[in-house]
Each structure stands twice: as C-alpha cells, then as structure tokens.
Amino acid sequence: MEADRAVAHVARRQHGVITVDQMHDVGLTDRAIKRRADSGRFDRMQRGVYRVAGSVPTFEQTLMATCLSFTGVAAASHRAAAELWSVDLPHGPVCEVTTTIGRSPRLPGVVVHRGIDLVPAHILRRRGIPVTNPLRLLVDLGAVEPPVVVEHAFDDLVGRRIVTVGAVRAFHESVAARGRSGVGVLREILDRRCGGEDMTRSRLEALLFDLVQRAGLPGLAFQHPIVLAGRRRRIDFALPALRIAIEVDGYASHTRFDVFQDDRVRGNELELDGWTVLHFTWQQLTRRPDYVLGVLRRALLTAAA
C-alpha cells in the first residue's frame, strides 16, 4: 500500500521509528495502526512512537524514539549529546534528553531533564537526531559528570575545532546569570585553561619587562618588526641585540588553524635566521614567573657564551 511505503520512507530517516501523528499524516487511521501493531509489523517503543519491524535496534533508535515521544521541544543532551558529538566518556552511552514540557513522563532507562531555557538555537541535528549543541553540552556535562571529564570534553571539542574558546566563554556568560547547574565547573575550566588571556596588553608588557630586567636582559622591544624569508613579520617581544625572540602562546589562539600553522612557519624562520625563540604561555607568565625568570637567565648565559 502507498501508506506503508510512506511509513517506511519516514522511518528510514528516523532510525526505524515513526510517531502516530506521522502515520496519521500519511493516511493510516488508529485502527489501521493497531491492526499492524497486533500483526507484529509495528512495535511500540515509547508513548506514541513505534518501531517498524525489521529495523535494527540501536542506541540512536532508542534516543530518537525518546525525543519523538515528547510533545514539547526535546533534544538529546548531557551524556547522550556527548555520544553524538563523539566525545569519549569513562562509561557507556546514556539515553538522556532535555525537554521543555512541565511534567516529564517516567521512561524506563531514560534520564529526562526539564530545561525551560532550551530553545531552537541550542539544538542541531547529529546522525539525524535533535541534539543540544556542543556549547550547551559542556555546561550540561558539568551537572552530571566530574570536572575532569568535562575538562577532557572541553579539550577534545576545542582540539577538533568543533568549538572555539571564545564561543564557549560567550555561551557560558549567557547562561551563568541564570544559576544553571554546571556553569561553575565550566567557569573553573575556562579560568585554568585561559583565564590569564583576559589581561590587557599593557599589563602583560609590564610583567615581561619586570622579568627581563630581573634576568639582566636589557633592551626589550615590543612587537619587534623583522623581515624573514622576504616577508615583513613581527615578534611579540624581542631582545634584538641578543637575537632572542619571546613568543606568548595563548590557549585560545590554537583554535585558529591558520594562525597555528603560520606561527610554526615563523618560528622555523626565526631559528634559521639565528634567533633563539622562547615560548611562554599566559599561565606561566602570570602564575609561574620564577620558571620564566629561570629560562630567561639561561638564555642570557647561552647568548654570552
């Protein structure tokens, strides 16, 4: 029948499941649906959601059926979203959804969260399933997983360039005022990873100037111009007389692939041109000044040898 072919077409796009409303849309009546269910052609999975016989049971199928069972906005979230975004967790996937409806039904084996702030802008499609975006995922994970797991997820998503540090920070700020569970964990991670990058350029220059003076390295130049391999370049901080270049590496800057690649090229060109290139992170400059001071002093000894 034409209706059965339409049911199969819809179900194929939804991991083998279809809702009663969708079956009504293609022409099946409640009586026709019951007759097919009684004959084993449909298998009820959730309220108002059926699996088409012959489809292979999977985690994605269960998750899709769960999302379709809610009348309000619903999406895979938390640990289920981590699975869909290919974020490794120290345990197996969890069927977990967030919905906007006031009262959530109790579904066996399903963790349901009520999220009044869940809006369409927070939802994407992954493997055909509605899922919270990776920015919201990082906040949500903080509510159900230890900080170390959230930290690994943060590094993974940034490393794969699925999110940027700036976007994570902006999303965190947009939800932090609402007192959402999980924002504190993400705030601590942002502070550890790149909190120092919020400091002004003048403050950084003053800090470096102090360390260079204490190390006995005179003549610090900021944004020192130089020509390398026929191209005009700039060095963050330089001691031109000693041919020492000091580069400040920010965590956030490494989310820009083109910047990362160009920094490596420039570093190689400086080395080939006879410069000693020192790399420090914002965290080292602000939290480990003695380490930075020690490296600067060793650079002075090497240059004087």
Secondary structure, DSSP 8 states (H G I E B T S, - for coil): -HHHHHHHHHHHTTTTEEEHHHHHHTT--HHHHHHHHHTTSEEEEETTEEEETT----HHHHHHHHHHT-SS-EEE-HHHHHHHTT---SS----EEEE--SS----TT-EEEE-TT--GGGEEEETTEEEE-HHHHHHHHHHHS-HHHHHHHHHHHHHTTSS-HHHHHHHHHHHHTTT-TTHHHHHHHHHHHHGGGGS-HHHHHHHHHHHHHHHT----EEEEEEEETTEEEEEEEEEGGGTEEEEEE-TGGGG-HHHHHHHHHHHHHHHHTT-EEEEEEHHHHHH-HHHHHHHHHHHHHHHH-
